[in-house]
């Protein structure tokens, strides 16, 4: 039983008021909370950044030899007398090496592109997902989503009416449905 409180005793009410949790201010957010310094990116920003990187890699591969400075052949150290026309030979060798490296890079790029579709997250020709969450089962008879599987014939079915049809099928027909789905097992 609760103790009887007299109207003259105000100390009991003061004690209740001091222990009352509803009177304590509770802010929605922690006053010490600070936002993270790490900035999260959305998928659009990630795809744009990746495409920019790919474009810059291709551009640098195409221009890799043209931006390299030519060695100065006219500067002589005094150890040997330069031959007349040797500056022209060095420049043509450097140009040939640059054009050769450009040709090699272009052929490597073409062979990697012509070998077939590359599986990237931006490529629509990549293989379908094999994750169990993305594998939906469809009815072998109607093609509708199939939440049920017949344990006897292992055929998937959509509802009760299709289940009656599945149970009425002979075993050879059920095996042909399984074979069409790729789930037919032959024991030897």
C-alpha positions, 0 to 999 in steps of 0.5 A, spaced: 500 500 500 502 507 498 503 511 504 498 516 506 500 523 505 497 529 509 496 535 505 500 539 510 507 535 508 509 538 502 516 534 502 513 528 499 511 532 493 518 535 492 521 528 492 516 526 487 518 532 483 525 531 483 525 524 481 520 525 476 523 523 469 518 527 465 520 534 467 528 533 465 529 536 458 531 530 453 533 533 446 532 529 440 539 529 438 545 528 442 549 535 444 556 532 443 554 529 436 558 532 430 557 530 423 562 525 420 568 528 416 568 522 411 563 524 405 559 519 403 558 519 395 552 517 391 552 512 386 551 517 380 558 520 383 561 514 383 559 512 376 561 519 374 568 518 377 569 511 374 568 514 367 572 520 368 578 515 370 577 510 365 577 516 360 583 519 363 587 512 362 585 512 355 587 519 354 594 518 357 595 511 353 594 515 347 599 521 349 604 517 353 610 518 348 608 525 345 609 529 352 615 526 353 621 531 352 626 530 347 633 529 350 637 535 348 643 532 343 646 539 341 648 540 348 655 537 348 659 535 355 666 535 351 668 528 352 666 526 344 665 530 338 658 530 335 658 527 328 654 532 323 647 529 323 647 525 329 642 530 332 637 528 326 638 521 327 637 521 335 630 525 334 628 520 329 629 514 333 625 518 339 620 519 334 620 512 332 620 509 339 614 514 341 610 512 335 611 505 336 609 505 343 603 509 341 601 503 336 602 498 341 598 501 346 592 502 341 593 495 339 593 492 346 586 497 347 583 494 341 585 487 343 582 488 350 575 491 347 575 486 341 576 480 346 568 480 348 564 484 353 568 486 359 564 485 365 563 492 369 558 495 373 556 500 367 556 494 362 549 492 360 552 485 357 555 483 363 552 476 366 546 476 371 547 476 378 547 469 382 546 472 388 540 468 392 536 474 393 536 475 385 533 468 384 526 468 383 522 462 381 517 461 376 511 456 375 513 451 370 506 450 367 504 458 367 510 462 368 508 466 374 512 467 380 512 460 384 512 460 391 511 453 392 514 446 389 511 439 389 515 435 393 513 429 389 515 431 382 519 437 384 515 442 379 514 449 381 507 451 381 503 458 382 497 456 386 492 451 388 489 450 381 496 449 378 498 444 383 492 440 381 494 440 374 501 438 376 499 432 381 495 430 375 501 429 370 504 423 368 511 422 371 514 422 364 511 429 362 514 432 369 521 430 367 520 433 361 518 440 364 524 439 369 529 438 363 526 444 360 528 448 366 535 444 367 533 441 373 532 434 370 537 429 374 538 422 370 541 416 375 545 411 371 
